């Protein structure tokens, strides 16, 4: 696999793009992992338990992850209170997290030029919307999809209720669940690596267009 290049996508005209959130638009993967250690350290749960769950289930939703950690610890804890503590900590930290380089430029350009953009994440739906709203990104997305919807369900729904073919849809993400949702629905997938979306710009052949676009915005 070559970093920054699609696994099974051809150069084509896409009419819709589904973006993952964590690690694709915002550098938030590590801070979500760190939050488990922060929350459970206060509850005196062995860090090896936390590590084993996160390693074995790296893309599991936060509620089930917390449940597994608590169950393995064999402590009697209030799951709902821990959910809330985790949600508050992650929400606060994500709002101050950096976006990937060029993320907002790409969203801005594509949305203005009539590419339907969708967001798909394992983050709970109400919290995801709140984060996107706080970042001022709601205007970019036709739909914002979070837990309990799976990424595969989101792709299915978009294909069923929009007038696009599988060949006109691209999924952009950094995780195995993103890749699998593309593979199972036979749509194109672009793998994100590192902290920049420059390879995506190059793949979509947007480099000269974005330069002109940004110059025009600056001159207004």
N, C-alpha and C positions, 0 to 999 in steps of 0.2 A: 504494500500500500504506500503510495507516494503522498507525503504530507501536503495538504492544501489542494489536492485534486480530487474530483468526484470518483466514487467507486464504480458507478455504472451509469453515469449521465453522459449524454451526447450534447454538443453545442446545438441549441435549438431556441426557439422563441417561447419563453414561458409566460403564461398569462396569470399564474398564481404561484406564490411561494409561501410555504409554511416554515416559520422560524421557531426553533427551540429558544429558550430564554437563558437559563444558567449556562455559562461557558460558551454561549453562542453570540449573545448580544451584550451580556454583562459578565464581568469577571467575579462570579459569585459562588462557584463550586466549592472552593476551599472554605469560604466563610460559613457555608451551610454545614460542612463537616465539623469545623471548629466549634460550632454552636452546640453540637451534641456533647462534645467533651466539656464545654463550659457548664452546661446545664447539669450534666450527670456528675461532674466533679463535686458540685455542691451537695449532691445526694449520696456521696461517698460510694459510687459504683465503680468497680474496677475498670480501668481504661482498656484492658485487654478484651473485655466483653464488648465494649463499644467498637473497638477496632475490628473484632471478628465479624460483627453484624454489618458494619459499613463495607468491609472488604468483600464479604460474601454477597451482599445485596447493594451494590453501589448506586443503583437508580431507583430503589424502592421509595415509595412516598413516605413522607415524614411521620405520619401516624403509625403506620405499620413498623417502621424502623424503631420508633420509640417503644412500641409494644414489645417488640422482640428483645430489645435491650433490657427492659424492665422484667420480662419473663425469665430471661437468662440469669438476671441478678437474684431472682427469687425473693425480691423485697416487695412488701405490700405498699405500693405507692399509688397516688391518685393520678391516673393516666391523663385525665382531662386538664389538670393543673399543669402538668409537664408539657402537654400540647401547647397550652396558652403561653407558657414561659418561652418555649422554643419559637413560637410564631412571633412573639414580640421582639425577641433578640434578633432573629433573622431579618425581620422587616426593617428594623432600625439600621442594621448593618448594610443591607442591600441598597437602601436609599443613598448611602454614601459611597457605594462601590463604583469603581470605574467601568465604563462601557468598553467593549472591544474597540480598537482603533477602526475608524470609518463606519461604525455601526449606525450612528444616526444619519450620516451622509447617505448611506445606502437606503435606509428606511425612507428618508425624505425624498430622495430622487425617485425611487420605485413607486411610492404611493402617489406622487404627483403625476407620474407618467402612466397611470391606469393599470399598474400591476396589482392584482388583489393580494394583499398580505394578510396572513393569519399567524397567530401565535399559539404554540402548543407546549405545555409544560406539565411537570408532575407537581408543581406548586398548587395548593388548593385554590380553586377558582376565585372566591371572593378576595383572597389575599393577593393573588396574581393581578387581578384588576386594579386593586388599590395601589400596588407597586407601579404598574404601568401608568396609571392616572397621575401619580405623584411625579413620575419622570416626564410627563407631558407627551406620552407616546400613544395614547388612546387613538388619536387622529390617524395614525398610520395603519391600524389594523381593522380589517372587516370583521374578524371574530377573534376573541381572546378565550383560549380553551385551557382549563386546568383540571386538577383532580376534583372529582372522581373519574372524569373521562380519561381513558388511556390514550396514548398517542395514536395507536392503531384505530381506535374509534373516531378520533378527530379527523384523521385522513379519510376514513370511510364516509363520514358525514359531509365533509367538504366536497368529495367527489359526487355524492348522491344529490346534493342540493345546490350545486353551482353548475353553470353551463360550460364546464371545461372537461377536456379528456385527460386521461392519465399522462399522456405525452406532453401536456401543457402545464403540468404541476411539478414543482421542485421542492424537495424538503432539505432544509439547511440545519444541521445540528452537529453536536460534538459527541453524542452518546450512542451506545449500542441500541437503545430503544428507538432513537431517531432513525438509525439505519434499518432496523427491523421493520419499522412502520412503513418505510419506503419499499423495502424488499417485498413484504407481504402484499402490498398494494400495487406493485409493479410500476412505481413511479421513480423519477430520478432523485438521486441523493448527492448532496455535497457535504463532505466531512470538514468540520472546522477544527483547526489546531491553533494553539498558542493564543496570543492576545490581539490579533489583528485579522480583519476581514479583507485585507488586500487581495489574497488569493481568490476570494469570491468575486471581487471586482474584476479581476483579470479573467476569470472563468466566464463571467457574463459579458465580457468585452465592454465594460462600462468606463474604463479609465479615461478616454478622451471626453466622453460625455459628462462625467462627473467634474472634470476640470472646468469645462465650459459652464456647467451648472453652478458650481461654487463661485466662479468669477462673476457670473451674472448676479448672483445673490449679494455678493460683496459690493458690487457697483450700484445696487439699488439704493 
